[in-house]
Amino acid sequence: MQIEKLPQFIINQIAAGEVIERPASIIKELVENSIDAHSSKIEISVVNAGKSYISIYDNGDGIQKDDFHNAVTLHATSKLHNLNLNEIDYLGFRGEALASIASVAKISITSKYKDSNETWKAIYDKNNVRDLIPATLNSGTKIEVSDLFFSVPARLNFLKTDITELSNIINTCKQIILPYNNISLRLSSNNRLILNYPPSTIKIRISDILGNEFTDDLCEVNYESESCKITGFVGKPTLNFNTQNKLFFYINGRYVKDKYLSLTLKSTYSSLIPHDRYPIAVLFIDLPKKDFDVNVHPRKLEVRFRDIKKLQQNIDVAVKSVISKVSNISSIFIANNFRDSLIDIQNKNYQKSNKTTTEIKKFNNDLIFNNPTPKINSLQEDSSDFEIDFIPEFSDQSKEQEHLQQQSNLFELQTNKPDNDIDLGTAVTQFMNKYIISKSSEFIFLIDQHAVHERVVFEKLKKNFYDKKIESQQLLIPEMVYLSENDIELLNNNKDKIKELGITFKKISNDLIEITSLPIILIESNKSELIKDLIEDFTNDDDMTCNNSMKNKIERILATFACHTSIRSGKTLSVEEMNQILRLIETTENSAQCNHGRPSYIKLSLKDLDKLFDRI
């Protein structure tokens, strides 16, 4: 079979397939060009989610008349003057975007160069100028793209619905423009304004894009080392989500997707959020140009780092230094959601109440005027739905209690008080032997007694482990635990690390081990369940390139220990015990969330209550 050189138009279409995947791909490339052209204003208009028409105007530097012919030529660029791919100063630099667009769609460019009084419009036939005519434009450049994929109609079949494609366009605009808060961006779809981001501060831009409801829970990051600078904002640990779509990473102003950066951030929050949840973060990372390579992906979404471990360590330090100061403060977003949920319940009950009132009026009218047999049962069913049973449960102090003092060595107050002092006030009551209700001078608090105590125990265990102070005790009667052969092999492979945790065991047979010692705090625990949880923690590996995998495993195990020894839901507590728990929460790091990342307490202000009761 003879080897033939492909014609140029096929080469261009292949290149377009790598760069132009959908309408959002065109907008990404053209908006990046507008930013590179020093624009302060970008206006985007699409019809049928960009399938029929895309227009992007900017007030940037513009294009010189002599450059219109090269503008849509493959690998022609104005952004690589020194021909050094290690010294890239622009978002676009490969010279593929306009050429790729022109090979699969109809395109025209109108531009007025910054030092010229003339405006020209070029109309292209594929990758060649068909017409170059005088035009009118105040400044900058306007690029119009129509009939996407007219030259390769089969690709239209791979596009999604207009709703999906428009959603991709919106997300693309948000991702690109977020760090450029000095640039305004407007997006219209079918003559309807969709996005409008005026120039603003970076925090306002982040709030506009991520949502104003998160603003109060964002904490500023400002960190610098010899190798990088990291700025931006991260969320309190109690503010977490089931997807990664609120993680934004920028390398020298370029939005990138990198699994290792995402995993690093997830690892940093590992003991503060559920394992299947993700924090909210916008991080701007400035690196020397020599330390990363953006020329590894046609759409430049991925980068390669010279030393990924070093960068991960810097991110870990930068973010931990911030969240350690707020990890004992409950999320305002969660409190607002809780309040709004109560308002929704109240509104539904109000509607039921109105329904009940209507039924009563009808019942009275029937009784007076028609005197039939009233439908009392139906009325009673509706009325009973409206009743809410909320009777505070007070501890019976005459009952025999297990005082927290019995484990004072574990629950003693921390000496390192968190930077942000919190005041949980005084215990008022215990509800359903599950929640502590307390009040301070300004707030009321709803506290999950098991969750917060679990965190208190966990933080103490971490300190003891890293200080090598976990006390172990020999069992008078060894505990036999039946396991699979694989599980026993896993325990044997980690025997030394398990011994550091205060647990020793002997292998009796291929399916049986003998537990010979345990940490003192676990003496009364269910040994079999504990060992099975331990195995699960060791099995749950971390896909991390930085050296956090074993640390995360150890802390998961310590969290398991804490869960086995902390106060359970359903345990009756005296007022004294409740107040002691409140004081422990106030002086324990990361106390706003349990070891699984769920909120441990919710704070409500007078304003929240006024909203709940429709006073404001």
C-alpha positions as CSV (number, residue, x, y, z in Angstrom):
1,M,0.0,0.0,0.0
2,Q,1.5,3.3,-1.1
3,I,2.1,6.1,1.4
4,E,0.6,9.4,0.3
5,K,0.8,12.8,1.8
6,L,-2.5,14.2,2.9
7,P,-3.9,17.3,1.2
8,Q,-3.8,20.5,3.3
9,F,-7.6,20.8,3.7
10,I,-7.6,17.3,5.3
11,I,-4.7,18.2,7.6
12,N,-6.6,21.3,8.7
13,Q,-9.8,19.3,9.4
14,I,-7.8,16.8,11.5
15,A,-6.3,19.6,13.5
16,A,-9.7,21.1,13.9
17,G,-11.0,17.8,15.3
18,E,-8.3,18.1,18.1
19,V,-9.1,21.7,18.9
20,I,-12.7,22.3,17.9
21,E,-14.9,19.8,19.7
22,R,-18.0,21.8,20.1
23,P,-19.2,25.5,20.1
24,A,-17.7,26.0,23.5
25,S,-14.3,25.1,22.1
26,I,-14.5,28.0,19.6
27,I,-15.5,30.4,22.4
28,K,-12.6,29.2,24.5
29,E,-10.1,29.8,21.8
30,L,-11.5,33.2,20.8
31,V,-11.9,34.5,24.3
32,E,-8.3,33.6,25.1
33,N,-7.3,35.5,22.0
34,S,-9.2,38.5,23.3
35,I,-7.5,38.4,26.7
36,D,-4.1,38.1,24.9
37,A,-5.0,41.2,22.9
38,H,-5.2,43.3,26.2
39,S,-9.0,43.7,26.0
40,S,-11.0,45.2,28.8
41,K,-14.4,44.3,27.3
42,I,-15.5,41.0,25.7
43,E,-19.0,40.5,24.3
44,I,-20.2,37.1,23.1
45,S,-23.4,36.3,21.2
46,V,-24.6,32.9,20.1
47,V,-27.6,31.5,18.2
48,N,-28.8,27.9,18.7
49,A,-26.1,27.4,21.3
50,G,-23.4,28.4,18.8
51,K,-24.4,25.8,16.2
52,S,-25.8,28.4,13.8
53,Y,-23.8,31.5,14.8
54,I,-21.1,32.8,17.2
55,S,-20.0,36.4,17.5
56,I,-17.1,37.6,19.8
57,Y,-16.2,41.2,20.0
58,D,-13.4,42.7,22.1
59,N,-11.9,46.2,22.4
60,G,-8.3,44.9,22.3
61,D,-5.3,45.7,20.1
62,G,-6.8,44.5,16.9
63,I,-5.3,43.0,13.7
64,Q,-3.2,44.8,11.1
65,K,-4.4,44.8,7.5
66,D,-1.4,42.8,6.3
67,D,-2.0,40.1,8.9
68,F,-5.5,39.1,7.8
69,H,-4.1,36.6,5.2
70,N,-2.0,34.8,7.9
71,A,-4.6,35.0,10.6
72,V,-6.3,31.7,9.6
73,T,-3.2,29.9,8.4
74,L,-2.3,26.8,10.4
75,H,0.5,27.4,13.0
76,A,0.7,31.1,12.3
77,T,0.9,33.1,15.5
78,S,1.9,36.5,16.9
79,K,2.7,35.1,20.3
80,L,5.9,33.2,20.1
81,H,8.4,35.8,19.0
82,N,11.5,34.0,20.4
83,L,10.4,30.6,19.1
84,N,10.9,29.1,22.6
85,L,8.1,26.9,23.9
86,N,9.6,27.2,27.4
87,E,8.9,31.0,27.5
88,I,5.2,31.3,26.9
89,D,3.5,34.5,28.0
90,Y,0.1,34.1,26.3
91,L,-2.9,31.9,26.7
92,G,-2.9,31.1,23.0
93,F,0.4,30.5,21.1
94,R,0.1,27.4,18.8
95,G,-1.6,29.2,15.9
96,E,-4.3,26.5,15.6
97,A,-7.5,28.2,16.7
98,L,-8.5,30.4,13.8
99,A,-7.2,28.0,11.2
100,S,-9.1,25.1,12.8
101,I,-12.3,27.1,13.0
102,A,-12.0,28.3,9.4
103,S,-11.6,24.7,8.1
104,V,-15.0,23.5,9.7
105,A,-17.1,26.7,9.7
106,K,-17.7,30.0,7.8
107,I,-15.8,32.8,9.4
108,S,-15.3,36.5,9.0
109,I,-13.0,38.9,11.0
110,T,-13.6,42.6,11.4
111,S,-10.8,44.5,13.1
112,K,-9.3,48.0,13.7
113,Y,-5.7,47.9,14.7
114,K,-4.8,50.1,17.7
115,D,-2.5,52.4,15.8
116,S,-4.7,52.7,12.7
117,N,-7.6,54.8,11.6
118,E,-8.9,52.1,9.2
119,T,-11.2,49.2,9.9
120,W,-11.1,46.1,7.6
121,K,-13.3,43.0,7.3
122,A,-12.0,39.8,5.9
123,I,-14.4,37.1,4.7
124,Y,-12.8,33.6,4.4
125,D,-13.4,30.7,2.2
126,K,-12.0,27.9,4.3
127,N,-8.4,29.0,5.1
128,N,-8.1,31.7,2.4
129,V,-9.2,35.3,2.3
130,R,-12.1,35.6,-0.2
131,D,-12.8,39.3,0.3
132,L,-11.1,42.1,2.2
133,I,-13.3,45.1,2.4
134,P,-13.5,48.4,4.4
135,A,-15.7,48.3,7.5
136,T,-16.7,50.2,10.6
137,L,-15.7,49.3,14.2
138,N,-14.8,51.7,17.0
139,S,-11.9,49.5,18.2
140,G,-10.7,46.0,18.6
141,T,-11.9,42.9,16.8
142,K,-15.1,41.2,16.0
143,I,-15.1,37.5,14.8
144,E,-18.2,35.9,13.4
145,V,-18.5,32.2,13.0
146,S,-21.5,30.5,11.3
147,D,-22.7,27.1,10.0
148,L,-20.4,25.1,12.4
149,F,-19.2,21.8,10.8
150,F,-20.8,22.6,7.5
151,S,-17.7,21.0,5.8
152,V,-17.8,17.9,8.1
153,P,-21.6,17.5,8.7
154,A,-21.1,14.1,10.4
155,R,-19.7,15.9,13.4
156,L,-23.0,17.7,14.0
157,N,-24.4,14.3,15.0
158,F,-22.0,14.3,18.0
159,L,-23.2,17.6,19.4
160,K,-25.7,17.5,22.3
161,T,-28.9,19.4,22.7
162,D,-28.9,23.2,22.7
163,I,-29.4,23.2,26.4
164,T,-26.3,21.1,27.0
165,E,-24.1,22.9,24.5
166,L,-25.2,26.3,26.0
167,S,-24.3,25.0,29.4
168,N,-20.8,24.1,28.2
169,I,-20.4,27.6,26.7
170,I,-21.5,29.2,30.0
171,N,-19.1,27.0,32.0
172,T,-16.3,27.7,29.6
173,C,-16.8,31.5,29.9
174,K,-16.8,31.2,33.7
175,Q,-13.6,29.2,33.8
176,I,-11.6,31.5,31.5
177,I,-12.8,34.9,32.8
178,L,-12.7,34.2,36.5
179,P,-9.1,35.4,37.2
180,Y,-9.4,38.4,34.9
181,N,-11.6,40.5,37.1
182,N,-10.5,43.7,35.3
183,I,-12.2,42.5,32.1
184,S,-15.9,42.7,31.6
185,L,-17.7,39.8,29.9
186,R,-21.2,39.6,28.5
187,L,-22.8,36.5,27.0
188,S,-26.1,36.5,25.1
189,S,-28.0,33.6,23.7
190,N,-30.7,34.1,21.1
191,N,-30.7,37.8,22.0
192,R,-31.2,37.0,25.7
193,L,-28.5,38.1,28.2
194,I,-27.1,35.1,30.0
195,L,-23.9,36.3,31.7
196,N,-22.8,39.8,32.7
197,Y,-19.6,40.2,34.6
198,P,-18.5,43.8,35.0
199,P,-15.0,44.7,36.2
200,S,-14.8,44.1,39.9
201,T,-12.6,42.8,42.8
202,I,-11.5,39.2,42.5
203,K,-13.7,38.1,45.4
204,I,-16.8,39.7,43.8
205,R,-15.9,38.0,40.5
206,I,-15.6,34.6,42.4
207,S,-18.9,35.2,44.1
208,D,-20.6,36.1,40.8
209,I,-19.3,32.9,39.2
210,L,-19.5,30.4,42.1
211,G,-22.5,31.9,43.9
212,N,-23.1,34.7,46.4
213,E,-24.3,32.1,48.9
214,F,-20.8,30.9,49.4
215,T,-19.1,34.3,49.9
216,D,-19.1,34.3,53.7
217,D,-17.6,30.8,53.8
218,L,-14.6,31.6,51.6
219,C,-11.2,32.1,53.2
220,E,-8.3,33.9,51.5
221,V,-5.1,32.1,50.7
222,N,-1.9,34.1,50.3
223,Y,1.2,32.0,50.4
224,E,4.7,32.3,48.8
225,S,7.7,30.0,48.8
226,E,10.9,30.0,46.8
227,S,9.3,27.9,44.0
228,C,5.8,29.3,43.7
229,K,3.2,31.8,44.8
230,I,-0.4,30.6,45.7
231,T,-3.3,33.0,46.2
232,G,-7.0,32.7,46.0
233,F,-9.8,31.4,48.2
234,V,-10.9,28.1,49.8
235,G,-14.0,27.1,51.6
236,K,-14.5,26.1,55.2
237,P,-14.4,22.3,55.5
238,T,-18.1,22.1,56.3
239,L,-18.8,23.5,52.9
240,N,-18.3,20.5,50.6
241,F,-19.9,19.0,47.5
242,N,-20.4,15.7,45.7
243,T,-18.6,16.8,42.5
244,Q,-15.3,18.6,41.6
245,N,-17.1,21.4,39.7
246,K,-16.3,24.0,42.3
247,L,-12.5,23.4,42.1
248,F,-10.8,26.0,40.0
249,F,-7.0,25.8,39.4
250,Y,-5.1,28.5,37.4
251,I,-1.4,28.2,36.4
252,N,-0.1,31.7,35.5
253,G,-3.7,32.8,34.7
254,R,-4.5,29.7,32.6
255,Y,-7.4,27.5,33.7
256,V,-6.2,23.8,33.9
257,K,-7.6,20.5,34.8
258,D,-5.2,18.3,36.7
259,K,-6.1,15.2,38.7
260,Y,-3.1,15.5,40.9
261,L,-4.0,19.1,42.0
262,S,-7.5,18.0,42.7
263,L,-6.3,15.0,44.7
264,T,-3.9,17.2,46.6
265,L,-6.7,19.5,47.7
266,K,-8.9,16.5,48.6
267,S,-6.1,15.1,50.6
268,T,-5.5,18.4,52.5
269,Y,-9.2,18.2,53.5
270,S,-9.1,14.4,54.0
271,S,-10.0,14.3,57.7
272,L,-12.4,17.2,57.5
273,I,-14.8,16.2,54.7
274,P,-16.4,12.9,53.7
275,H,-14.2,10.8,51.5
276,D,-16.6,11.1,48.5
277,R,-17.0,14.9,48.8
278,Y,-14.9,17.8,47.5
279,P,-14.2,21.3,48.9
280,I,-14.7,24.6,47.1
281,A,-11.5,26.3,46.0
282,V,-10.2,28.9,43.6
283,L,-6.4,28.8,43.5
284,F,-4.1,31.0,41.4
285,I,-0.7,29.4,41.2
286,D,2.2,31.4,39.8
287,L,5.2,29.3,38.7
288,P,8.4,30.0,36.8
289,K,7.8,29.3,33.1
290,K,10.5,26.6,33.2
291,D,8.7,24.6,35.9
292,F,5.7,23.6,33.7
293,D,4.8,22.7,30.2
294,V,1.4,23.7,28.7
295,N,2.3,22.4,25.3
296,V,1.0,18.9,26.0
297,H,-2.6,19.2,24.9
298,P,-4.2,20.7,21.8
299,R,-6.8,22.7,23.9
300,K,-4.2,23.5,26.5
301,L,-6.4,22.2,29.4
302,E,-3.7,20.0,30.8
303,V,-0.2,20.8,31.9
304,R,2.9,18.9,32.9
305,F,4.9,19.9,35.9
306,R,8.6,19.6,36.4
307,D,8.2,18.7,40.1
308,I,4.6,17.8,40.9
309,K,5.4,16.6,44.4
310,K,7.0,19.9,45.4
311,L,4.0,21.8,44.1
312,Q,1.6,19.5,45.9
313,Q,3.4,20.1,49.2
314,N,3.2,23.8,48.7
315,I,-0.5,23.6,48.0
316,D,-1.0,21.4,51.1
317,V,0.9,23.9,53.3
318,A,-0.8,27.0,51.8
319,V,-4.4,25.6,52.2
320,K,-3.8,24.0,55.6
321,S,-2.5,27.2,57.1
322,V,-5.9,28.8,56.2
323,I,-8.4,26.1,57.0
324,S,-6.7,25.3,60.3
325,K,-7.9,28.7,61.5
326,V,-11.5,28.2,60.5
327,S,-12.1,24.5,60.8
328,N,-13.8,24.9,64.2
329,I,-16.3,27.4,62.8
330,S,-19.5,26.1,61.4
331,S,-20.4,27.0,57.8
332,I,-22.8,30.0,57.3
333,F,-24.0,28.3,54.1
334,I,-25.2,25.2,56.1
335,A,-26.9,27.4,58.7
336,N,-28.7,29.3,55.9
337,N,-29.7,26.0,54.3
338,F,-31.0,24.7,57.6
339,R,-33.0,27.9,58.2
340,D,-34.4,27.9,54.6
341,S,-35.4,24.2,55.0
342,L,-37.3,25.1,58.2
343,I,-39.0,28.0,56.4
344,D,-40.0,25.6,53.6
345,I,-41.4,23.2,56.2
346,Q,-43.2,26.1,57.8
347,N,-44.7,27.3,54.5
348,K,-45.9,23.8,53.7
349,N,-47.5,23.5,57.1
350,Y,-49.0,27.0,56.6
351,Q,-50.6,25.7,53.4
352,K,-52.0,22.7,55.3
353,S,-53.3,25.0,58.0
354,N,-55.1,27.1,55.3
355,K,-56.6,23.9,54.0
356,T,-57.7,22.9,57.4
357,T,-59.3,26.4,58.0
358,T,-61.2,26.0,54.7
359,E,-62.4,22.6,55.8
360,I,-63.6,24.0,59.1
361,K,-65.5,26.8,57.3
362,K,-67.1,24.3,55.0
363,F,-67.9,22.0,58.0
364,N,-69.6,24.9,59.8
365,N,-71.6,25.9,56.7
366,D,-72.8,22.4,56.1
367,L,-73.7,22.0,59.8
368,I,-75.7,25.3,59.8
369,F,-77.4,25.2,56.4
370,N,-77.6,21.6,55.2
371,N,-77.2,19.7,58.5
372,P,-75.7,16.6,56.9
373,T,-73.4,14.2,58.7
374,P,-70.0,16.0,58.7
375,K,-66.8,14.3,57.5
376,I,-65.1,14.6,60.8
377,N,-62.5,11.9,60.1
378,S,-61.2,13.6,57.0
379,L,-60.9,16.9,58.9
380,Q,-59.1,15.2,61.8
381,E,-56.5,13.6,59.4
382,D,-55.6,17.0,57.9
383,S,-55.4,18.6,61.3
384,S,-53.2,15.9,62.7
385,D,-50.7,16.5,59.9
386,F,-50.3,20.1,60.9
387,E,-49.3,19.2,64.5
388,I,-45.7,19.2,65.3
389,D,-44.5,17.4,68.3
390,F,-41.4,19.1,69.8
391,I,-41.0,18.3,73.5
392,P,-37.6,19.0,75.0
393,E,-36.0,16.0,76.7
394,F,-34.3,16.8,79.9
395,S,-31.7,14.4,81.4
396,D,-32.8,12.4,84.4
397,Q,-29.9,13.2,86.7
398,S,-31.0,10.5,89.1
399,K,-30.0,7.9,86.6
400,E,-26.6,6.3,86.8
401,Q,-24.3,8.1,84.4
402,E,-20.9,7.4,82.9
403,H,-19.1,10.6,83.6
404,L,-16.6,12.0,81.1
405,Q,-14.1,12.2,83.8
406,Q,-13.5,8.4,83.6
407,Q,-11.6,9.1,80.4
408,S,-10.1,12.4,81.5
409,N,-6.7,11.5,80.0
410,L,-8.4,11.3,76.6
411,F,-10.8,14.2,76.8
412,E,-8.7,16.8,78.7
413,L,-8.8,20.3,77.3
414,Q,-6.4,21.1,74.5
415,T,-3.5,23.4,75.3
416,N,-3.3,24.8,71.8
417,K,-6.4,26.8,71.5
418,P,-7.6,27.4,67.9
419,D,-6.9,30.9,66.5
420,N,-10.7,31.7,66.1
421,D,-12.3,31.4,69.5
422,I,-15.8,30.2,69.5
423,D,-18.4,30.5,72.3
424,L,-21.0,27.8,72.4
425,G,-22.6,29.2,75.5
426,T,-24.5,27.1,78.0
427,A,-26.3,23.8,77.6
428,V,-30.1,24.2,77.7
429,T,-31.3,20.7,77.1
430,Q,-30.7,17.5,75.3
431,F,-33.2,16.6,72.5
432,M,-34.0,12.9,71.9
433,N,-30.7,11.9,73.6
434,K,-29.0,12.9,70.4
435,Y,-28.6,16.7,70.1
436,I,-27.4,19.2,72.6
437,I,-29.2,22.6,72.5
438,S,-27.2,25.5,73.9
439,K,-27.4,29.3,73.8
440,S,-25.0,32.2,74.1
441,S,-25.7,35.9,74.3
442,E,-26.1,36.1,70.5
443,F,-26.8,32.7,69.1
444,I,-28.5,29.3,69.7
445,F,-26.7,26.1,68.7
446,L,-27.8,22.7,67.7
447,I,-25.0,20.2,68.4
448,D,-24.7,16.6,67.3
449,Q,-23.3,15.0,70.5
450,H,-21.7,12.0,68.8
451,A,-20.2,14.0,65.9
452,V,-18.5,16.6,68.1
453,H,-17.3,14.1,70.6
454,E,-15.9,11.9,67.9
455,R,-13.9,14.9,66.6
456,V,-12.6,15.7,70.1
457,V,-11.4,12.2,70.6
458,F,-9.9,12.0,67.1
459,E,-7.9,15.2,67.5
460,K,-6.5,13.9,70.9
461,L,-5.7,10.6,69.3
462,K,-3.8,12.3,66.5
463,K,-1.8,14.3,68.9
464,N,-1.0,11.2,71.0
465,F,0.0,9.2,67.9
466,Y,2.3,11.8,66.5
467,D,3.8,12.4,70.0
468,K,4.1,8.6,70.3
469,K,1.9,8.6,73.5
470,I,-0.8,6.1,72.6
471,E,-1.0,3.8,75.6
472,S,-1.5,0.1,75.0
473,Q,-2.7,-2.6,77.4
474,Q,-2.2,-6.4,77.3
475,L,-5.5,-8.3,77.2
476,L,-5.9,-10.8,80.0
477,I,-7.9,-13.0,77.7
478,P,-6.8,-12.7,74.0
479,E,-9.6,-12.1,71.6
480,M,-10.0,-14.5,68.7
481,V,-11.1,-13.0,65.3
482,Y,-11.9,-15.0,62.2
483,L,-10.8,-13.3,58.9
484,S,-10.1,-14.2,55.3
485,E,-6.6,-15.3,54.3
486,N,-6.2,-12.1,52.3
487,D,-7.2,-9.9,55.3
488,I,-4.7,-11.7,57.5
489,E,-2.0,-11.2,54.9
490,L,-2.8,-7.5,54.8
491,L,-2.6,-7.2,58.6
492,N,0.8,-9.0,58.5
493,N,2.1,-6.7,55.8
494,N,1.3,-3.7,58.0
495,K,2.1,-5.3,61.4
496,D,4.7,-2.7,62.4
497,K,2.4,0.3,61.6
498,I,-0.4,-1.4,63.4
499,K,1.8,-1.9,66.4
500,E,2.5,1.9,66.5
501,L,-1.3,2.2,66.9
502,G,-1.1,0.1,70.0
503,I,-2.5,-3.1,68.6
504,T,-0.7,-6.4,68.6
505,F,-1.9,-9.8,67.3
506,K,-0.7,-13.3,66.5
507,K,-1.6,-15.4,63.5
508,I,-3.2,-18.7,64.7
509,S,-4.2,-20.2,61.3
510,N,-5.0,-19.1,57.8
511,D,-8.3,-17.7,58.9
512,L,-7.8,-16.9,62.6
513,I,-5.8,-14.3,64.5
514,E,-5.5,-13.6,68.2
515,I,-5.6,-10.0,69.5
516,T,-3.1,-9.7,72.3
517,S,-3.2,-5.9,73.1
518,L,-5.1,-2.8,72.4
519,P,-5.0,0.9,73.1
520,I,-6.5,1.5,76.5
521,I,-9.4,3.5,75.0
522,L,-10.4,0.5,72.9
523,I,-10.4,-2.1,75.6
524,E,-14.2,-2.1,75.9
525,S,-14.8,-2.0,72.1
526,N,-16.1,-4.8,69.9
527,K,-12.7,-6.2,68.9
528,S,-14.0,-8.1,65.8
529,E,-15.7,-5.0,64.3
530,L,-12.7,-2.9,65.1
531,I,-10.3,-5.2,63.3
532,K,-12.6,-5.3,60.2
533,D,-12.8,-1.5,60.2
534,L,-9.0,-1.4,60.5
535,I,-8.7,-3.7,57.4
536,E,-11.1,-1.5,55.4
537,D,-9.1,1.6,56.3
538,F,-5.8,-0.1,55.1
539,T,-7.5,-1.4,51.9
540,N,-8.9,2.1,51.0
541,D,-5.8,3.3,49.2
542,D,-5.1,6.9,48.1
543,D,-4.2,7.7,44.5
544,M,-1.6,10.3,45.5
545,T,1.8,11.1,44.2
546,C,2.7,13.1,47.2
547,N,3.7,11.2,50.4
548,N,0.3,11.6,52.1
549,S,-1.0,8.1,51.4
550,M,0.2,6.4,54.7
551,K,-0.6,9.6,56.7
552,N,-4.2,9.5,55.4
553,K,-4.5,5.8,56.2
554,I,-3.3,6.3,59.8
555,E,-5.6,9.2,60.3
556,R,-8.5,7.2,58.9
557,I,-7.7,4.5,61.4
558,L,-7.5,6.9,64.3
559,A,-10.9,8.3,63.2
560,T,-12.2,4.7,63.3
561,F,-10.8,4.4,66.9
562,A,-12.6,7.7,67.8
563,C,-15.9,6.4,66.4
564,H,-15.6,3.3,68.5
565,T,-15.0,5.2,71.7
566,S,-17.0,8.4,71.5
567,I,-20.4,9.2,73.1
568,R,-23.1,7.6,71.0
569,S,-26.4,9.0,69.9
570,G,-29.1,7.9,72.4
571,K,-26.9,8.4,75.5
572,T,-28.5,10.5,78.2
573,L,-26.2,13.3,79.3
574,S,-26.4,15.5,82.4
575,V,-26.2,19.3,82.0
576,E,-22.7,19.2,83.5
577,E,-21.6,16.6,80.9
578,M,-23.2,18.6,78.1
579,N,-21.4,21.8,79.2
580,Q,-18.1,19.9,79.5
581,I,-18.6,18.8,75.9
582,L,-19.2,22.4,74.8
583,R,-16.0,23.5,76.4
584,L,-14.1,20.7,74.7
585,I,-15.6,21.7,71.3
586,E,-14.5,25.3,71.9
587,T,-10.9,24.3,72.5
588,T,-10.6,21.5,69.8
589,E,-9.3,22.1,66.3
590,N,-11.5,21.2,63.4
591,S,-14.5,20.8,65.6
592,A,-17.1,22.2,63.1
593,Q,-17.2,18.8,61.4
594,C,-17.1,15.2,62.6
595,N,-14.4,12.8,61.3
596,H,-16.6,11.9,58.3
597,G,-16.9,15.6,57.3
598,R,-20.5,16.1,58.4
599,P,-21.4,19.3,60.3
600,S,-21.1,18.8,64.0
601,Y,-23.1,21.9,65.0
602,I,-25.3,24.6,63.5
603,K,-25.3,28.2,64.7
604,L,-28.5,30.3,64.3
605,S,-28.6,34.1,65.0
606,L,-31.6,36.2,66.0
607,K,-31.7,37.4,62.4
608,D,-32.0,33.7,61.2
609,L,-34.9,33.2,63.7
610,D,-36.6,36.4,62.6
611,K,-36.5,35.2,59.0
612,L,-37.8,31.8,60.1
613,F,-40.8,33.5,61.8
614,D,-41.2,35.9,58.9
615,R,-40.4,39.0,61.0
616,I,-38.0,40.4,58.4
